[in-house]
């Protein structure tokens, strides 16, 4: 069941007001959607609104605590480095304002192409500025965790940093999509419910956080190579852990060809997507995706049927 135009207006205005009061906008949204009896896809809309409202706050936090951010990014780089080949490609799902991606790239040496996406245009806009100020390069775009616009087996290492967190109940979908895109490994830095204290578990249940990540990965055929709480955790009630798993047997990995130029995939049709000066275009089906102020919009909802467009 979808939101009516009046309900959507009430949702976004209510979330904006709650955020301005210093309240949790997602808690407000969950309560409202429960009262209205409209869940499902509407919860993703609420997540998008909440993230967009927060745009800029992560950068402010890092500016205020640069040592904390450096410690966090070094910890992640130490996990990614051993599975990322020289010149390999890297993708952060839910990149936010790139405060993690920029730090990870600074810690790693020899990384090839780096990518990141988020559902919020505003956060990607802030992220591009943050990367540019730090002389870091990455290809950022608006995208959907459950429909990543990359072809199969295109990115060497796919990783997250608390971006799967709010998607409780959709663990299988999220891990399946990360596995599909990855060539070598997936590294999820997320709250680990099963290793958390009972108090932390109650909090995670309340917020609808992910659970059963290891069980899900193994059920999907992944080989788990790392599973533990991290030594450095910012919030003990949201205990960060690592779930690392290999995509394919090592013999197959070694036979993979270098990253092809053509990696993009239309999220609506699944066919080849070409990057053009004005956006992205799938000539086989005549579907285009625009770029808004240097930020590609690559969610299914952004598709424009434009069969006469010349890529």
Rosetta blueprint (number, residue, H / E / L):
1 X L
2 X L
3 X L
4 X L
5 X H
6 X H
7 X H
8 X H
9 X H
10 X H
11 X H
12 X H
13 X H
14 X H
15 X H
16 X H
17 X H
18 X H
19 X H
20 X H
21 X L
22 X L
23 X L
24 X L
25 X H
26 X H
27 X H
28 X H
29 X H
30 X H
31 X H
32 X H
33 X H
34 X H
35 X H
36 X H
37 X L
38 X L
39 X L
40 X L
41 X H
42 X H
43 X H
44 X H
45 X H
46 X H
47 X H
48 X H
49 X H
50 X H
51 X H
52 X H
53 X H
54 X L
55 X L
56 X L
57 X H
58 X H
59 X H
60 X H
61 X H
62 X H
63 X H
64 X H
65 X L
66 X H
67 X H
68 X H
69 X H
70 X H
71 X H
72 X H
73 X H
74 X H
75 X H
76 X H
77 X H
78 X H
79 X H
80 X H
81 X H
82 X L
83 X L
84 X L
85 X L
86 X L
87 X L
88 X L
89 X L
90 X E
91 X E
92 X E
93 X E
94 X L
95 X L
96 X L
97 X L
98 X L
99 X H
100 X H
101 X H
102 X H
103 X H
104 X H
105 X H
106 X H
107 X H
108 X L
109 X L
110 X L
111 X L
112 X L
113 X L
114 X E
115 X E
116 X E
117 X E
118 X E
119 X L
120 X L
121 X H
122 X H
123 X H
124 X H
125 X H
126 X H
127 X H
128 X H
129 X H
130 X H
131 X H
132 X H
133 X H
134 X L
135 X L
136 X L
137 X L
138 X L
139 X E
140 X E
141 X E
142 X E
143 X L
144 X E
145 X L
146 X L
147 X E
148 X L
149 X L
150 X E
151 X L
152 X L
153 X L
154 X L
155 X E
156 X E
157 X E
158 X E
159 X E
160 X E
161 X E
162 X L
163 X L
164 X L
165 X L
166 X L
167 X L
168 X L
169 X L
170 X L
171 X H
172 X H
173 X H
174 X H
175 X H
176 X H
177 X H
178 X H
179 X H
180 X H
181 X H
182 X E
183 X E
184 X E
185 X E
186 X E
187 X E
188 X E
189 X E
190 X E
191 X E
192 X L
193 X H
194 X H
195 X H
196 X L
197 X L
198 X H
199 X H
200 X H
201 X H
202 X H
203 X H
204 X H
205 X H
206 X H
207 X H
208 X L
209 X L
210 X L
211 X L
212 X L
213 X H
214 X H
215 X H
216 X H
217 X H
218 X H
219 X H
220 X L
221 X L
222 X L
223 X E
224 X E
225 X E
226 X E
227 X E
228 X E
229 X E
230 X L
231 X L
232 X L
233 X L
234 X L
235 X L
236 X H
237 X H
238 X H
239 X L
240 X E
241 X E
242 X E
243 X E
244 X E
245 X E
246 X E
247 X L
248 X L
249 X L
250 X H
251 X H
252 X H
253 X H
254 X H
255 X L
256 X L
257 X L
258 X L
259 X L
260 X L
261 X L
262 X L
263 X L
264 X E
265 X E
266 X L
267 X L
268 X L
269 X L
270 X L
271 X L
272 X E
273 X L
274 X E
275 X E
276 X E
277 X L
278 X L
279 X E
280 X E
281 X E
282 X E
283 X L
284 X L
285 X L
286 X L
287 X E
288 X E
289 X E
290 X E
291 X E
292 X E
293 X L
294 X L
295 X E
296 X E
297 X E
298 X L
299 X L
300 X H
301 X H
302 X H
303 X L
304 X E
305 X E
306 X L
307 X L
308 X L
309 X L
310 X L
311 X L
